[in-house]
Amino acid sequence: MIQVAVLCDAATDYNGKLNLLGTFDTIYTPQLPAQHPQCSIATRIAFDRIEEGRHKLEFSFVDEDGQPIMATMDVPVDVTFPPDATFISRNFIMNIQQLKLEKTGLYSINLSLDGQPLSSIPLAVKTLDQKPAE
C-alpha cells in the first residue's frame, strides 16, 4: 500500500524516516524546452506479511500522450519481516538530474509493483505567462 508518493526538490531516508523538502505538482518555465535542474521522486510503501519475498518496483515518467520522457527505472525489492512484525514500511527515493521537458501539459510518474499499478504522481508544466497572480 502506498503511504506517500510525491515529486519534491529533495528527499532523504534517515533511519527509516522519509524526509521531504519542497513537494510540488507544477513547474513554471520561461521557455521550452526546459530543464529542471534536480528533483526527487519519493515514495513510502507498506508491505503486509503476505507480500514477503522478491518484487520489482517500476517508475515510468511519461507525457500526456503516454510517451516516456526518460528511461523507466526498475528497482528490485526484497521484503523480509522480523518475527514480531505484521507489516513493514520501506522508503524509495529516485533522484533526477537535468529533467528535460519539451512541452507544456500534463505529465505523470507512474508507479507499479510486479506489473500492477500502485500510484500516479501528476506534474503540470506551464509557461510563466500562465502563472496565476499572487
N, C-alpha and C positions, 0 to 999 in steps of 0.2 A: 504494500500500500504506500502510495506517495504521501509523505508528510509535508514536504516542501519541494517546489520546483520553480526556480526563478532565474532570470538573467540579471546580472549585477556587475558593478565595477570591479569588485574583488571578493573572494571568499577564501576562508581557511578552515581547516579541521584542527581543533585544539582538544586533544584527549577525548575525541568522540563528540565534541560540541561543534555545531556548524555555525560559523561566524560569517555574517553577510555585511557588505558595505555597498550602499547605493543601488538598491534594486530599481529597475526601470523596465518600461514596456514601449517607449517611444524614443526614437533618435531624430533630432532635427539637424539637417545638414545645409550648408550654404550652397553646395554644388554636388553634382553627380558626375561620374561615380564618386562615392565617398569611401573613406577608410576610417573605421572606428579603431583607435589605437589598441585598446585592450579591454576585455570583458571576461566574465566567467559565467558558466552555467553551473548552478549549484542545486543539488538535489539531496534529499534525505528520504530514504526508503526504509519502511519497517517490514521485516520478514517474519512470518509465523513459522513455528517449528516444522510444520508440514512442508515448508519450502526449503528445508535444509538440502544442501548439495551445490552442484555447479550450475551457473546460469550465465547468460550473455545479456548485458545491458547495452542498448544501442541508442546513440544520439544522432539524429539527422536534422540538418539545418536547411530549410527549403524556402523558396519564394512563394508568392500566392498562386503560381501556376504549378506548384509541386516540384519545381526543378531545384536540384541541390545547389547550394551556393558554396559549399565546402564538402570535403570528403566525410562520409559517415564515420563516426567514432564508435568502435566496439570495445567494450570493457568486460573482461572476464570477471565474474563474481563468484567467490567461494563462500557459501553461507554455512557456518558451523555454530553450534549452540553450546554454551556451557550447560551442565546438567540442570541447574536451577532456573533457566530462562524459558519463558513461553513465547517471547518474541525478542528480536534484536533490531536495532536501527543502524544503518550504515550511511555515511555521507559520501557523495561523489561530486568532485569538482573538476570541471573541464575549463582550462584557461585558453582563451582565444586571443591571438595577436594579429593585428592588422586585418580585421574583418572587412572584406570588400563588399560594398553594397552598390549594385549597378543602377537601381531604380527605386522610385518611391513605391509605397504599397505595403501590403501585409506580408510578413514573413512568419515562420513558426519553427520552433525547435521541438521535434517530436521524439519522445522517449518511449522505448519498448523494452520489455524483458522477455527473452526467449521468443521473440517474434510477436508478442501480444502487446498492443498499445497500453501505455501507462498514463501518459500525460502529454499535453502540448502547451508550450510556452509561446505566447504571441509577441511579436515585435512589429510595431508600425514605424516605417521610415517616411519622413516628411521633409519638405524643404522649409527653410527658415520663414519664407513668406506665408506658410501655413500655420505658423506658431500662434496660438491664442495670446492676446494681450494679457499681461499680468497685472 
